[in-house]
Amino acid sequence: MSSREETYREEFVSGLRNAHALEHQALALMDRQIEHLAEYAEVEVRLRGHRGETEKQIERLETILAGLDESPSTLKDTALTISGNLAALAHTFASDEILKNSFANYAFESFEAASYKALIVMAEKGGFTSAVPLLKQTLSEELAMATFLDETLPIIVNKYLERRAEGLQASH
């Protein structure tokens, strides 16, 4: 294996491990938020659906890694799961929890989409063509979730404002 090919492989594997850890962070974030969405059923339903997609995304990443005779990084997975829980907890006590979570979720989904776009380029450049369809499937799911969050933000903000104006529980 040439130095160039070795570099491509190392970077691709590192990116896959990072994405695997990122998906574990996403699960932790979603689990915390799903518990707090009594007044925003449309968000709860979509987060539950995306949680299932995320579990499949983790499986896809593990399939790609196994095909390269590699494994996920337990340390990265654990660290990002903890940080996901902490991030979700940080918004729990905010009076505008739903708004903060909506902003953070949109940014997170956009970050994930960018990560998968980069992984696709790495896979193509490094000749890991069997990984490309799996990565494209995940990218499509992340972009769909980002679109949902973008399109529902005005609805959530309006509902939040109306509930606050009526003196009702609005934060989650």
matplotlib code that plots the C-alpha trace (Angstrom):
import matplotlib.pyplot as plt

x = [0.0, 1.4, 1.8, -1.0, -3.4, -2.4, -3.2, -6.6, -7.4, -6.3, -8.4, -11.4, -11.3, -10.8, -13.8, -15.9, -15.0, -15.9, -19.2, -20.0, -19.3, -21.3, -24.3, -24.1, -24.1, -27.2, -29.0, -28.2, -29.5, -32.7, -33.4, -33.2, -35.4, -38.1, -38.8, -39.6, -41.9, -45.4, -46.6, -44.8, -46.0, -44.9, -41.3, -41.6, -42.9, -40.2, -37.4, -38.6, -38.5, -35.0, -33.8, -34.6, -32.8, -29.8, -29.6, -29.5, -26.9, -24.7, -25.1, -24.1, -21.0, -20.1, -20.6, -18.2, -15.6, -15.9, -15.3, -12.0, -11.1, -11.6, -13.9, -15.5, -13.7, -15.2, -13.5, -15.0, -18.4, -18.5, -17.1, -19.6, -22.5, -21.7, -21.4, -24.7, -26.4, -24.8, -25.8, -29.4, -29.4, -28.1, -31.4, -33.7, -34.1, -34.4, -37.8, -37.4, -36.0, -37.9, -36.4, -32.8, -33.2, -34.6, -31.7, -29.2, -30.8, -30.7, -27.0, -26.3, -28.1, -26.2, -22.9, -23.8, -24.7, -21.4, -19.6, -21.2, -20.5, -16.8, -16.9, -18.4, -15.5, -13.0, -14.6, -14.5, -11.0, -9.7, -11.4, -13.8, -16.7, -18.8, -19.2, -20.6, -24.2, -24.4, -23.0, -25.3, -28.3, -27.3, -26.6, -30.1, -31.7, -29.6, -30.6, -34.3, -34.1, -32.4, -35.2, -37.9, -36.2, -35.9, -39.5, -41.0, -39.0, -41.6, -44.4, -42.6, -41.7, -45.4, -46.7, -44.2, -45.1, -48.9, -48.5, -46.3, -48.8, -51.6, -49.6, -49.3, -46.3, -44.3, -40.8, -41.3]
y = [0.0, 3.4, 6.2, 8.0, 5.0, 4.5, 8.2, 7.9, 4.7, 6.2, 9.4, 7.4, 5.1, 8.0, 9.8, 6.6, 6.3, 9.9, 9.5, 6.4, 8.4, 11.3, 9.0, 7.8, 11.4, 11.9, 9.0, 10.5, 13.9, 12.5, 10.3, 13.2, 15.4, 12.8, 12.6, 16.4, 16.9, 16.6, 19.8, 19.3, 16.0, 16.6, 17.0, 13.9, 11.7, 12.8, 12.4, 8.9, 8.1, 9.6, 7.7, 4.5, 5.8, 6.7, 3.1, 1.9, 4.5, 3.1, -0.4, 0.9, 2.5, -0.7, -2.7, -0.4, -0.5, -4.3, -4.5, -2.6, -5.0, -2.0, -1.4, 1.7, 3.7, 2.8, 5.8, 8.2, 6.6, 6.9, 10.5, 11.8, 9.9, 11.7, 15.0, 14.4, 13.8, 16.9, 19.1, 17.9, 18.4, 22.0, 23.0, 21.0, 23.8, 26.7, 28.3, 28.1, 24.6, 23.7, 26.6, 25.9, 22.3, 23.2, 25.4, 22.8, 20.0, 21.9, 22.7, 19.1, 17.6, 20.0, 19.0, 15.3, 15.9, 17.7, 14.8, 12.3, 14.4, 14.4, 10.6, 10.1, 12.1, 10.1, 6.8, 7.7, 9.1, 6.1, 3.5, 2.3, 2.2, -0.3, 2.2, 5.0, 3.7, 3.2, 6.7, 8.2, 6.6, 8.1, 11.5, 11.4, 10.7, 13.5, 16.0, 15.0, 15.5, 18.9, 19.9, 18.8, 20.9, 23.9, 23.7, 23.2, 25.9, 28.6, 26.3, 25.5, 29.2, 30.2, 27.5, 28.4, 32.1, 31.3, 28.9, 31.5, 34.3, 32.0, 31.3, 27.6, 25.2, 26.2, 25.1, 21.5]
z = [0.0, -1.0, 1.4, -0.3, 0.0, 3.6, 4.3, 2.6, 4.6, 7.9, 7.4, 6.2, 9.2, 11.6, 10.0, 10.3, 14.0, 14.6, 12.8, 14.9, 18.1, 16.8, 16.2, 19.8, 20.9, 18.7, 20.5, 23.9, 22.8, 21.3, 24.3, 26.7, 24.4, 23.7, 27.4, 27.4, 24.5, 25.9, 24.2, 20.9, 19.6, 16.0, 17.2, 19.5, 16.7, 14.3, 16.9, 17.7, 14.0, 13.6, 16.6, 14.7, 11.7, 13.9, 15.2, 11.6, 10.8, 13.6, 12.1, 8.6, 10.1, 11.9, 8.6, 6.8, 9.6, 9.8, 6.0, 6.6, 9.5, 11.9, 14.9, 16.4, 19.1, 22.5, 24.0, 21.5, 21.7, 25.5, 25.5, 23.0, 24.6, 27.9, 26.2, 24.5, 27.8, 29.3, 26.4, 26.6, 30.4, 29.9, 28.2, 30.5, 33.0, 30.4, 30.2, 26.4, 26.3, 23.1, 21.2, 22.4, 21.5, 18.1, 17.3, 18.6, 16.7, 13.4, 13.9, 14.9, 11.9, 9.6, 11.2, 10.7, 7.0, 6.4, 8.1, 5.8, 2.7, 3.7, 4.3, 0.8, -0.7, 1.3, 0.3, -3.4, -3.3, -1.3, -3.5, -0.8, -3.2, -1.3, 1.5, -0.7, -1.0, 2.8, 3.5, 0.9, 2.6, 5.9, 4.3, 2.8, 6.3, 7.9, 5.3, 5.6, 9.4, 8.9, 6.4, 8.9, 11.7, 9.3, 8.2, 11.6, 13.4, 12.6, 13.8, 17.1, 17.7, 17.1, 19.4, 22.1, 22.0, 22.0, 25.0, 26.9, 26.2, 27.5, 30.7, 29.8, 30.0, 26.9, 27.5, 26.4]

ax = plt.figure().add_subplot(projection="3d")
ax.plot(x, y, z, "-o")
ax.set_aspect("equal")
plt.show()
